[in-house]
Each structure stands twice: as structure tokens, then as C-alpha cells.
Amino acid sequence: MSKRQRGFVRALAILGVSILILGLLATALITPAARVLTPAPTPAPPLTGLLATPSPRPEQRDFPRIAAADLKLMLDKQPALQLLDNSTDKEYAQAHIKGAKFFPATEMYSRLADLDKAKPVILYCNCTAEQVSISVGLRLRQAGFSDVRALTGGLKAWSDAGYPTESSAL
């Protein structure tokens, strides 16, 4: 190997080592700054079961509810009660409590005029934790309705208690 070739190889080796050192320095200098700028990830809520969901918000947890047996007594004694089914149109057509009005959450604001603020409102849906009904109920309270409750366990609790349902097309 000629003197010129050895000098070229030496220059390449020095260049390679220099690039390696610069890379290490850049990593050491940039990484702490990146740690400062990157927020720590928010931990996920603990799961308690296979399909566990986070706990409801306090306003949902504290929302007034009524048991199926108590609702049955109310319906027998107080026919002026406003019973609202917050299910989907298919679910309502399949089964609903006799006398219930189809009142989907998506149409709530456009149908407020159909309701009487002086009469009690009972809401139910097909979800057993009353999520949809409570969501509608909270909005009804904001609109000025004072006596609003959700059926505990929804339509399933009503059916499981042996109370009748009916089916009909919308």
C-alpha cells in the first residue's frame, strides 16, 4: 500500500471515529431535552374485570334511580308519569315498556317541547348501567326538569322482574 493510500485510510478512520463521537454527544445532549419536553404518559385507570369500564363521574353515580318494582307501582297509581325509552329505534321496536314514549338521546333537544316539566320523568334504555338514560336525564335537569330518574338496570331489569313489555314499529 502506498503512502498516499495509507494516509487516505487513516483520514477515513479519523472521520469515522469523529462521526461516532459526534453522534454519541448529540444523543447525550438531545435526550435530556426531549425528556423535559415530552410529558409523562397518563396512567390508564385500573381494570377490575375483563370488560371493565372506568367508574362513572360523580354526577352519574349520584343520579336518582328507581327500581323496577317501584316503577311498576308508580305506573299503576300515576298514569300521568312520563316514561321515556332512550333506546335505538330497533331496540324500541323489539321491546319496550307499555306506555313508554320513544325518546332517543339524539333527538332530545328537538323534542323537549313534547314533555311537561311539572310531571315526573322516568328514563330507561337497554344498557344495564343506565349510561344513556343518565346522560339524557342530566340534560333534562339542565333544561329545567326537576323530577327525573333512571330505571335501575334498564329494560333488562324490568323484564327480569317479570313485568310485561310490548313490541311495535315506530
Long-range contacts (C-beta under 8 A, 24 or more apart in sequence): 56-129, 56-131, 56-134, 59-138, 60-131, 60-134, 60-135, 60-138, 63-130, 63-134, 63-137, 63-138, 63-149, 63-150, 64-148, 64-149, 64-150, 65-130, 65-149, 65-150, 65-151, 65-152, 66-122, 66-149, 66-150, 66-151, 66-152, 67-152, 67-157, 68-151, 68-152, 68-153, 68-157, 68-158, 68-160, 68-161, 68-163, 69-161, 71-122, 71-151, 71-158, 72-161, 72-163, 74-120, 74-122, 75-99, 78-120, 80-119, 81-119, 81-120, 81-122, 82-115, 82-116, 82-119, 82-120, 82-121, 82-122, 83-122, 83-124, 84-121, 84-122, 84-123, 84-124, 84-136, 85-124, 85-125, 85-155, 86-123, 86-124, 86-125, 86-132, 86-133, 86-136, 87-125, 87-126, 87-132, 87-155, 88-126, 89-170, 91-126, 91-155, 92-170, 93-167, 93-168, 93-169, 93-170, 94-167, 95-155, 95-159, 95-165, 95-166, 95-167, 96-155, 96-165, 96-166, 96-167, 96-168, 97-124, 97-155, 97-158, 97-163, 97-165, 97-166, 98-164, 98-165, 98-166, 100-124, 102-170, 103-136, 105-132, 105-135, 105-136, 108-136, 108-139, 108-140, 109-139, 112-140, 112-143, 115-140, 115-145, 117-144, 117-145, 117-146, 119-147, 120-147, 120-148, 120-149, 121-145, 121-147, 121-148, 121-149, 122-149, 122-150, 122-151, 123-148, 123-149, 123-150, 123-151, 124-150, 124-151, 124-154, 124-155, 124-158, 125-154, 125-155, 126-154, 126-155, 126-156, 127-154, 128-153, 128-154, 128-156, 128-157, 130-154
